[in-house]
Amino acid sequence: MYLGNTTAKITSQHGLFYKYLIDTFSFDFAKAYLQANEEAIFNIKNIIDTENISCDFEFQDNFVFTNLEDEVIKIKNEVEAVNSLGGNAELVTNVSAPISILSSIKFSNQACFNPLKYIMGLCSYIKTTSDHIYENSKVYDVKRSDNFYNVYTKNNVVSAKYVVIATHYPIINAPGFYFLKMYQETSYVIAIKPNSDLFSGMYINTKSPILSLRTAKYNNERLVLLGGSSHKTGNTQNVDVSYLNLEKVAKQLYPSCEVLYRWHTQDCISLDKLPYIGDFSSVMPNVYVATGFKKWGMTTSNVASNIICDKIFNKSNPYSELFLSTRLKPIKNGTEFVNMLKQVGSSLILDKFKIPKDELNSLQNGEGKIVELDNVKIGVYKDMNGKLFALKPICTHLGCELSWNSLDKTWDCPCHGSRFNYDGKSLYDPSIKDIRLLDLT
């Protein structure tokens, strides 16, 4: 995984977002959001310079583009919105990338880096202090004990006054109920050696199917990172062609290119498109959360770290109200909320859906599916040697029915994005418990 399952764009340009923020929240709200993310870019640069971290950081212009006629006016409106907020956006119709565009919005002085090198630099600094980092210590629960919290792992219990739940998707269901306010989306990236001239800048288009491009340093050369093929996690009908679609685009842009690396990731997206940062719940003082970054976690995670640090040290932060994690405002993305409820309802194990009966011997090696044995649904995978792995295809998070992901050989939850290995091991939150294998003998 070349860049830690991300394209690692450090930008305050989160799609065509500022017109939405002005219309949905307010002018001042949108202006503060822009300021928070712009500051984050230079906060990251300052950390890199101060700690002398070598992580391939470089400033780049960022572009959101379209080649669709009906999107051109949206870009024009976004440029006007950003500049009204004090930003520095430009309307651009020609770019150096080998893509066809009608219009784009350009943000200058954005950036990119190698986040794994950045993290290792941060870890090296922490090692020089009295602080510690513990790996392979999966947390299963957090419970209050007087003025402290007990954080439970498999082998130990840690007692702490302050707890930050930064587990990507919160692992605690109640209080908080973040599973009612977020969903997860999977997207894919390939790294190619173009074997021809490169371009400057970072790019993403306005409308699905999303296409993201940037170059990245790798050893003594530069590669092109091409991303897209996103879908709701658990909606796995077409996962086999996700990389193929990107490779097809790569060959159109660079006919002689070589595909060197492939990776994919999941992102938490809130229903009103804003992250949840701050107090986890009003009934759990000193417990904090950071989640729902909507694919723009490089800047937003920096914003989150500053907000939460200020809360712990009882300092005011000018941006804390923007991302209030305990907000109870009306759901802005009503369409997605209805879709999520439908997905949850249709995926709950209620034995009311007709699934065609399949016999175990019909499975091909390397294939997995839900079959019915004696009127009981079972998820079965047959490995390349013919060994069977069977489990009850129920997510250990909230009991939704899992679907088989033929690309990764995983069982995925369409409700909240949990994922399990073919042998039942929990891989992605919010699930934290494994699924027990069934004995078919």
N, C-alpha and C positions, 0 to 999 in steps of 0.2 A: 504494500500500500504506500505509494510514493509520497503522498502528502497527508497521511492520516485521515483518509476518507473525506476530503474536502477540496474545494478549489482555492480556499484561503484568500479570498478577496477581502481586503480591509477597506470598506467603503461605507459612506453614509447614504449612498444611492441604492435604495432597496426596492428596485423596480420603479414603476410609476406610482409613487406612494404619497407624495406630499399634497397633491390635489385631493386625494382621498382623506388625508388627515385633516386638512382645512375644512372640507365639506362635512366630515363625520364628527369631528371633535371641535376644533377651533383654530383660528389663525395662530394664537399664542402657543397652543399645544403643538402644532406642527413646527413652529419656529424653535421651540425648546427641544423637540425630537431631533431636528437637524443639528442644533448646537451640540447636543449630547454625543451624537455619533461622529461629528467632526472633531470634537475634542478627543474622542477615543482614538482616532487615527494617530494623533500626535502624542497621546499618552503612551500608546504602544511604542512609538518611535523613541520616546524619551526613556522608556524602560530599556529598550534595546541598546541605546547609546550609553546609559548610565551603567548597565551591567555588562557592557561589552559583549553582547550576544551576537554570534555570527549565524544569521538565519535567512540570508538572501533577501532581506527587506529592500524594496525599491518602490519609489513613487511611480504611479502610472495614472493616466487618464482612464476614466470609466465611462462606458457608453451603454445606454439602453436604446435599442434600435428596433425598427420594424420595416418590413417590406410589404405591409398590408395597407391599402388605401384608407380603410376605416380607422386605423390606429394613428395616422399622421396627426389628426387634430388632437388626439390625447397627448401626444408628445409635445405639441405646441402649448397646450394648456399646462402641462407639467413644467415646462421651462418658465412660463410666466409665474406659476405658483412658487417655484423654488426661488426665483429672483425677488419676488415680493417678500419672501421671508428673510432676505439678506444673503441668500446663497449666490453662487457664481455658476449658473448653468448656461450652456450654449446650445443653440439649435444647429445641428451639423448634418449635412447630407452626403458627405464623402468621408470615408474612413480608410485606414490602411489595411484592415483585415480583409481577407478574400471572400467577403460576403456581399450579397445583394441587399441594399437598403434603400428605402425611400426617405427616411428621416431618423434622427437619433438625438438624444439629449446627452450632453457631455458634462461630466463633473471632473474638474482638474484636481490635482494633488490628492488623489486617492492612492491606495498602495496594495501590495501583496507580499507574501513571504512564505517561508517554509515553517508551518506551525509546529512540526515535530522538533525542529532545531530550536525554535523559540521556547517550547516547553522544557526541553532539556536544559536550556540556559537558565530558566527560572528554577528548575530543580537543583542545578548546580549552586545557585545562590542560596536556596533554602538549606542546602547541606552545610553552608558556612555559618548558619545560625543555630540556635538551640532547638529549632523545629524539626519535625520528622514527617516523612511520607511513608505510609504503609500500603503495600500492594497486596493483591490476592486476599483482600479482607472484605468480601461482599457483605453489605449491610442488609439485614432482613427486617429490622423494625426499629422504631424510636419511641420510647415511652418515658413519660415524665416521672421523676422521683424527687419530691420536694422542690427545691429550687434548681435542680439539675435534670439532665436527660440521660437515660441509659440508651446507648446505641449498640444494638445487638448484631454481632457477626457470628459466623459458624462456631468459632472457638473461643471468642472473647467478648466481653462487654466493656465498652468505653463510657466513662461518665464525663459529661461536658456541660458547661453552663450555656454555651452557644452551639447551635447546630445549623449548618447550611446544607440544604438538600439540593445538590447540584448534580443529580443523577440522570440528567437528560430529561426523562419523563419522571415526575415524582412517584416514588415507590409507595407512598402512603395514600390510601384512598380517602380516609376520613379522619379528622376534618380536612377541609381544603377542597375536596371533590373536583380535582383538576381533570379527572377523566370525563367529566361532563362539559369541559370547556376547551378541550384540545383534541386534535387528531394528529396522526403521523403520516408523512409522505416520504417515499423512497425515490432517490434519483441516482443517476449513474454518470461515471466519468471514464474516459479513456485518455491515456497519454500517448501521443504519437510523435515520431521523429519525422518531420515534414519533408526532409531532403530537398528543400527549396527555400526561397526567401521567407523571412518571418515578418511579423507585424508588431506594431506597438499598441499599447492600450489593453483594456479588459472589456469584454462585451457580453451582453445578455439581451435577448429579445423580449418583447412586451407580452406575448400571448402564446399559449400552448399550441403546438409542442415547443417547449422551452429549449433554446440553444444557448449555451454559455461557452465562451472562448477566452483563454488567456495563454500567454507563454510562461514558462517556468524554467529556472536554472536547474540543471541536473549534470553533476560532474563538470565537464568542460564544454557542455553544449546546452542548447535550449530546446525544450520540447513544447508542443502545443497541448494544452489541456482542453478537451472538448466534453462538455457535460450536457445532460438532458434526460429524455426518456422517463420523466417522473410519473409516478402513479401513487394512489393511496395505498399505504402499506396494507398488505393482506389481499389486495386486488391483484391477483397473480396470474391472470389469464394470459398475459403476453410477456412475462418476464424473460422467456427464452430469447426474445428478439430485442431486448433492451440494448444490449451492447451492439448487436448487429445493426440496429438503426443508426447508432452513433458512428460505427465504422463505415457505413454507407455514406454518411455526411462527410466523414474524414476523407474518403476517396474522391468525393466530388470537389472538395476544397484543395486537396493535395493528392493527386492521382498516384504518385510514387511513394507515398508515406508508408511508414512501418508502425504498426500498433505495438507498443512496448508494455503498457500496463493498463489494467482495468480495476476499478473499484466502485463501490456504491455505498450509500449512507442513508440514514433516516433523519428527518427533521421534525420537530414538534411545532405545530402551528395552532395558535389560538383562534377562537372564532371571531374575534374582533381585530385580528392581525397584529396585536401588540403583545410583547413578552409579559410574563408575570415575574416581577422582581420585587423582593421585599419580604414582609412578614408572611410566613406560610399560612397562618390562620390566626384570627383574633383570640382564639382560645389556647394557643401554644406560644406564649411569649418567648422570645429569644431563639425561635426557630425560623429560619429564612429559606427562601426558595428563589431559584433562577431557572426559568424554562420558557419554552415557546418562542425561540428566537427567529422562527420563520425563515431559516436558511441564511440568516445574516448574523451569525454568531461571533464573527471576529471582532466587530466593533461593539456589538450589544453585550458580549460577555465582559468586556472591559467596563462598560457602563454599569453592568450588574455588580461587578466586584467593588466598584467605588461606592455604589449605593449601599450595599450590604455592609461594607467596612464602616461607613459613616453611621449606619444604624447601630452597629455593635459598640462603636465609640461614642454614641449619643450625640452625633453631629448632624446638622441639617445638610441636606443635599438638594440642589435646585431641580433635580430630575426625578426624584423619588415618586412624586405624584403621577408622573406620566405612566408609569408601569405598575401601578398599585396592584399587588397580587391578590388582594382581598376585595377588589372592585366588584360591585354588584350592579353594574350598568346593564341596560338592555343589550341583548346579543346583537352585534352589528351585522354579522354574517349569517343572516337568518336562513339562507338557502343551505349553507353547509351544515347548520345545526339540524335542520330537518333531515338532510341526507345522513348525518351521523346517527340520529335516532333510528332511522330506517335500517341502517347497517347494523346497529346494535341489536335491534329487535329481530332482524332476520338471521342473525348469527348466534343468538342464544340457543343453547341445547335444550330444545323442548320436545324433540322427537315428533315434530309435526310436519317435517319436510320429507318429501319422497326422494330418496337417493337410490339410483339403480344398484341392484345387488351385483357384486363382483366376487368371484372366488379368488382365493389367495394365489392359486396357480396361474391366474391370468396376468399377474404382475410381471413385468419385465425387470431384469436386473437394472438397478439404478432408478427405478420408478417408485413413486409414492402416491397414494390416493386414500380417500375415505371409502371403506367398504362396509357392508352390513353382514354381520355374522350372528345368526340366531336373533335377528331383530335388534341388534345392538350395534351402534356406529363405532367403528374402530379405525384409527389412522394407522396405515401400514406402509412401511418402506422396505424394499428389498435391495440390499447393497449389491455391488458388482460381483460378489462371490455367491450371491443367492441367499445370504443370511437375512432373516426377517426381523424387523423391529416394529413392534406394535404398541400403541398407546391409545388412551381415550383422548380424542382430539378436542379437548376442552382447555381453554386458556386458564391458567392458575390465577390470573388477575381478577376477572369478574365473570368467568364462565362462558365466554363467547366461543363459538365453534371455529376451529382453526382451519385454514386452507393450506394446501401443499404448494410450496414454492419449488418448482422443478429446477430452477437455475442454481439456487444455493443449497438445495436438499434440506430445507427447513420447513417447520410448521409455523405459519404466520397468522396473527390475529387481525382481522379487518376492523375490529372495534377501536382499539387503542394502540395498535402497532407492536405488541409484544411478539417476540419470535423465539422459537425453540429449535434446537438441533434435532436431527432425525431420531436420536436416542432419548429425546425428552429434556435435555439440558437447557435451562433458561439462558438465552443469549442476549436479549434486549429487554429493557424495562418498558412498561411499568411492572411486568411480571418479575417476581424474585424467587419463585419456587419452581423446581423442576417438575416434570410430569413423569410419574412412575411408569416404567415399561410393563406391559402385560405379558403373561406367560401363555404362549399359544400351543404348548405341548400338551 
